[in-house]
Amino acid sequence: MQHFKLVITYISILCLLLISFSCQQDTSESRDHLVFRYNEHANITSLDPAFAKDQRNIWAVHQLFNGLVEMDSDLNVIPAIATSWKVSDDALTYVFTLRDDVQFHKHELFGKDSTRIVTAQDFEYSFGRILDDRLASSGRWIFKSVKSFKAIDAKTFQIQLKQPFPAFLSLLTMKYCSVVPKEIVEHYGNDFRAHPIGTGPFQFKIWEENTKLVLRKNPTYFEKDEAGNNLPYLEAVAITFLPDKQSEFLQFVQGNIDFLNSLDPSYQDEILNATGHLRATYAEDVNMISGPYLNTEYLGIFIGDSTNVSSHHLLRKAMNYSFDRKKMITYLRSGIGTPAIHGFIPKGLPGFDNIKGFEYEPELAKNLVNQYIEETGNTTPEVAITTNGQYLNFCEYIQRELEKVGIKASVNVIPASTIRELRSKGELPIFRASWIADYPDAENYLSLFYSKNFAPNGPNYTHFKNPQFDEWYETALRETDANLRAKLYTKMDSLLISEAPLIPLYYDQVVRFTQKNVQGLGINAQNLLELKRVSKTN
């Protein structure tokens, strides 16, 4: 144990020395209260917004780049580089007016001024780049409803859609839609991933993969706070890459990082009591922030193979009624999260309407199992649940509860990457999964059950197919009235519950822990890390 503590202390000192060294040209910037420090468990794979797919990439890219619009903490679309926009009456044409004071981060390739102003032509290039087959960006799906886009002049950018898509502005807030400079991208080619030049509140300084990433304040950032002060307040952001969550927690307790974005089982009971509040030993030194998260945790059932026992409609419903979601949240999540006793759409999105979902009804579950045995002539049904290690406790709890109602269950633990690969191939009868909103619209959730989105070509991993669902889904895509669209979403969600191609577990919550001296770190339902208004006291 003593050796372990020495290793952690050594890592702490090394990280601090590296950060200090990177800021040695200005000793005032190495002061602790000017640097925001956090840890990522896995290496960031790219700083190019064209590959901002995973949260770890999105968080870093968000500090470096801007798009036409962005999302505020209440999930409203607000201006970013665009000052305003107009939408045609037929909802097919969007015209954006751009600011004329947004500069790219300094780089020698820009010439004598080392920078230049962003124009509409830069957005035309940036969007075209995402669609370039040679780049193979994971974000090209964003433009599937786009017919064309072009720069009208330096300050005016136009996008035309093939058909109305009500969530389109929300799509444009994704980091894939960030603006990049053509001359820098073409100079570095694929290596732009490690030499990012954007317009964001912080600019790239140092990246040693799997070791550290340092971003520095952008002195020419265009946004100001309500009092007219320049943003950001911080001088630097320093990211380390300790893979072990227990080690990360120890670093946080020792004050060597400023922020934790998780509630990991390895330290959950250490920091929180049974009611989900900070224990007294941490309350004086730690802030806890929590709020709704657009993330539904669930078990998916592959119903595209009739030989899969768990795909039988009676067993699908029996499994849903077999366990107590409220009890599961209380004892396995310390009260963090909301039991998913409604539909698949999480609370906070239009379409969520407290529909009656699955609650704990063990006798009904037993009756459904007996009915299955009578109808099929099979003996005790056997099902297999696949999960990764992080969610093993949930699946073992469900396993025990299934056996109480007459379903024999096994739990297989494999790496998350393997789960993603096998579920795309339809090789997992039941798989643990989550769906975090790419953009704040219920269509994003319901797309998982649209028949034309069958995996591996789309996110329909269950291979659920229902003509009525598909009809409502396609109608909702064309519907421009928000209230009517929300009603369609609710009807689709209710149909999913009646057909049960999944087992909803819980609607997640964002839980953040910070040191007491961190100020201005808010929270949002997409769990985006917003640092431009964060400051630290001495």
NUVO-461378 format. One record per residue (C-alpha): residue in three letters; y, z, x. Coordinates in steps of 0.2 Angstrom, whole numbers, plus 5000, padded with zeros to 4 digits. Each point is the difference from the previous one (the first is absolute). Example, Ala and Ser with C-alpha at 12.3 -4.5 7.8 and 13.67 -1.06 7.14 Angstrom:
ALA497850395062;SER501749975006;
This chain:
MET500050005000;GLN501250045014;HIS499649835008;PHE500449924984;LYS501750094999;LEU500449955017;VAL499649824996;ILE501150004985;THR501450085010;TYR499849875013;ILE500249864987;SER501550084993;ILE500950015017;LEU499549825004;CYS500749934984;LEU501650105002;LEU500249945018;LEU499749824994;ILE501350014987;SER501250085011;PHE499749875013;SER500349864988;CYS501750084996;GLN500550045018;GLN501549885000;ASP500950124988;THR499550185002;SER500850054984;GLU498749904990;SER498650105007;ARG500550154991;ASP498750064988;HIS501149994984;LEU500449825002;VAL498249945001;PHE498849994985;ARG498250025005;TYR498549964990;ASN498249955004;GLU498949854994;HIS498150035000;ALA499649815004;ASN500949885011;ILE501449894992;THR499349835001;SER501649904999;LEU501950024998;ASP500249834993;PRO500450024981;ALA498849854997;PHE498650125002;ALA500750154992;LYS498450044990;ASP499550175004;GLN501150164998;ARG500150035019;ASN500749835003;ILE501150004984;TRP500950175006;ALA500449935017;VAL500549834994;HIS501150084986;GLN501150085014;LEU500249835009;PHE500349884986;ASN500949964983;GLY499849884986;LEU501049934986;VAL499750164990;GLU499250175001;MET499350144989;ASP500950164998;SER499250174998;ASP499849974981;LEU499249835002;ASN501549904995;VAL500449845009;ILE501650015009;PRO501049895012;ALA499649995018;ILE500649855010;ALA500449924983;THR501550074992;SER499549934982;TRP498949884991;LYS500049904984;VAL498449954990;SER500049854989;ASP499750014981;ASP498349935002;ALA499650135014;LEU499549865012;THR501549995012;TYR500750145011;VAL501649985009;PHE500450135013;THR501750035008;LEU499950075018;ARG501050125010;ASP501049935014;ASP500050155012;VAL498150025003;GLN499649975019;PHE498349985008;HIS499650135014;LYS500749955017;HIS499049885010;GLU500449895015;LEU499449844992;PHE501450024987;GLY501249955014;LYS501650085006;ASP500350114985;SER498150065001;THR499949994981;ARG500549904985;ILE500350014981;VAL498549984988;THR500249844989;ALA499149934985;GLN499149885012;ASP499250155008;PHE499250044984;GLU499449824997;TYR499250015017;SER499250174998;PHE499249964983;GLY499449835006;ARG499250095015;ILE499050124989;LEU499349844991;ASP499549925017;ASP498149985001;ARG500150025018;LEU500850174999;ALA498650064988;SER501250144993;SER499250124988;GLY501549994989;ARG500049824995;TRP499350054983;ILE501750074995;PHE500649824998;LYS498649934989;SER501249994985;VAL501449925011;LYS500449824998;SER501349985013;PHE501450105010;LYS501549935009;ALA501750055008;ILE501449934989;ASP501250055014;ALA500250145013;LYS500250144986;THR499049934986;PHE498150004998;GLN499049924986;ILE498250034994;GLN499249904986;LEU498450064992;LYS498649904992;GLN499950124985;PRO500950164996;PHE499350155009;PRO500950164994;ALA499550105016;PHE500749875012;LEU501550105006;SER498950155004;LEU498949885010;LEU501549955011;THR500250195005;MET498449995010;LYS500249995019;TYR499149835001;CYS501749934993;SER501050075014;VAL501249885009;VAL499649955018;PRO501049895013;LYS499249835003;GLU500549995018;ILE499350175005;VAL498349974990;GLU499849835008;HIS500450065017;TYR498650144999;GLY498849914989;ASN498550114995;ASP500750145012;PHE501550034988;ARG498850134993;ALA500550105016;HIS501849945002;PRO500850024982;ILE501849964997;GLY500650044983;THR501550074991;GLY499450184996;PRO500750175003;PHE499050025016;GLN499649875014;PHE498549985011;LYS499950105016;ILE498350035007;TRP498249974993;GLU498450055010;GLU498649974988;ASN499050154995;THR501250115010;LYS501850004994;LEU501349904991;VAL501950035002;LEU501349934989;ARG501950025004;LYS501550014988;ASN500849834996;PRO501850035004;THR500549844989;TYR499050054984;PHE501049944985;GLU499750144988;LYS501050164998;ASP499850164991;GLU501050054984;ALA501450085011;GLY500149845011;ASN499150065015;ASN498949895010;LEU498150004997;PRO498850055007;TYR500450185005;LEU498550015013;GLU500149935017;ALA498149965001;VAL498350004992;ALA498550055010;ILE498249964994;THR498550075009;PHE498249944996;LEU498850165000;PRO498549944990;ASP499450174995;LYS500850084985;GLN499750185006;SER500849965016;GLU501549934991;PHE500150164989;LEU500050115016;GLN501449895007;PHE501050034984;VAL499750195000;GLN500650005018;GLY501649914995;ASN499649845010;ILE500149884986;ASP501250014985;PHE499049944986;LEU498249994992;ASN499649884986;SER498350054994;LEU499050144993;ASP498449995010;PRO498550104996;SER500050065018;TYR501650114998;GLN500249994981;ASP499550194997;GLU500950055015;ILE501749954994;LEU499850014981;ASN499450134988;ALA498949974985;THR501549964989;GLY500649865012;HIS501550105008;LEU500450045018;ARG499250155006;ALA501250145005;THR499649985019;TYR500849824999;ALA501350024987;GLU501450065012;ASP499749855012;VAL499449864990;ASN500749894985;MET498849934988;ILE500549854989;SER498949934987;GLY500149874986;PRO499149864990;TYR499249875011;LEU499649824993;ASN498250025006;THR498450024989;GLU498450065008;TYR498449944992;LEU498249955002;GLY499849814997;ILE498449944992;PHE499449835004;ILE499449924984;GLY499849825006;ASP498150045003;SER499050044985;THR498650075011;ASN501250145006;VAL499550154989;SER501750085001;SER500849844992;HIS499250044983;HIS501350044987;LEU499250164994;LEU499850075018;ARG501849955004;LYS500650104986;ALA498850145003;MET500650025018;ASN501850014994;TYR499750144988;SER498950105012;PHE501250095011;ASP501650114998;ARG501549915008;LYS501150154997;LYS498850125009;MET499849875014;ILE501949995003;THR500250195000;TYR498650045012;LEU499949845011;ARG501949965001;SER500850174998;GLY500849944984;ILE500949855008;GLY499749854989;THR499849964981;PRO498349994993;ALA499749814994;ILE499650044982;HIS501049854994;GLY499949825006;PHE500149915017;ILE501949984999;PRO500850165009;LYS501350104991;GLY501849935004;LEU499649824997;PRO500449914983;GLY498349984992;PHE499550185003;ASP499950074983;ASN498850165000;ILE498649894993;LYS498450104997;GLY498949985015;PHE498550095006;GLU500050195000;TYR498650125004;GLU498649984987;PRO498350045008;GLU499050004983;LEU500749834996;ALA499649945018;LYS498250074997;ASN499849914984;LEU500649835008;VAL498750025014;ASN498650034987;GLN500649854990;TYR499949905016;ILE498250065004;GLU499549964982;GLU500849825000;THR499449955017;GLY498350105002;ASN500650055017;THR499750175007;THR501350115007;PRO501449885006;GLU500550005018;VAL501749955006;ALA500849995018;ILE501850055004;THR500849945016;THR501550085007;ASN500850045017;GLY500050185008;GLN501750044993;TYR499450004982;LEU498350075003;ASN500450164991;PHE500549914984;CYS498449895000;GLU498950155003;TYR500850094985;ILE499749854989;GLN498249985007;ARG499650184994;GLU500849984983;LEU499149834997;GLU498350095003;LYS500450134987;VAL500149864987;GLY498449915006;ILE500749875013;LYS499350015017;ALA501349965013;SER500149975018;VAL501650005011;ASN500149885015;VAL501450035013;ILE500649855010;PRO501649955008;ALA501549954989;SER500049835008;THR498249974996;ILE500350054982;ARG501449874999;GLU498849865007;LEU498550054989;ARG501050024984;SER500849835002;LYS498249935001;GLY499450094985;GLU498850105010;LEU500550174994;PRO499350064983;ILE501350144999;PHE501450025012;ARG501450125003;ALA501749925000;SER501950024997;TRP501349884994;ILE501850035007;ALA501349904991;ASP500649855011;TYR501550004988;PRO500550114985;ASP499349904985;ALA498450044991;GLU499549815002;ASN499650055018;TYR498650124994;LEU499349894986;SER499849855011;LEU498550095007;PHE499149964984;TYR500649824997;SER498549885001;LYS500949875011;ASN500250145013;PHE498250025004;ALA499750065018;PRO500049945014;ASN501449894994;GLY500950144991;PRO500050184996;ASN498750004986;TYR498750105009;THR499050054984;HIS499949824994;PHE500550064983;LYS500349854988;ASN500650014982;PRO500849854991;GLN501250124990;PHE500650095015;ASP500349835009;GLU501049944985;TRP501150154999;TYR500250005019;GLU500649825000;THR501250034985;ALA500750155009;LEU500449895015;ARG501149894989;GLU500850144990;THR501850035005;ASP500350144987;ALA499650175010;ASN499550094984;LEU498849874994;ARG499249985017;ALA499850195001;LYS499050004984;LEU498949865007;TYR499750115015;THR499550144989;LYS498849904990;MET499249935016;ASP499850185007;SER499250064984;LEU498749855001;LEU499650055018;ILE499650184994;SER498949934986;GLU499049895012;ALA500050125015;PRO499849895015;LEU500750155010;ILE500050195001;PRO501850065001;LEU500250165010;TYR501850055002;TYR501849945001;ASP500650045017;GLN501550105006;VAL501149975015;VAL500050165011;ARG501150025015;PHE500250145011;THR501550015012;GLN500850135012;LYS501450104993;ASN501349915010;VAL499649834993;GLN501349954986;GLY500149854989;LEU498249955000;GLY499749964982;ILE498549944991;ASN499549854989;ALA498549944990;GLN499649865012;ASN500050135015;LEU501149895010;LEU500750095016;GLU501949994998;LEU500950065016;LYS501849935000;ARG500750164991;VAL498950135009;SER500850125012;LYS499550165009;THR500950165004;ASN500050085016;
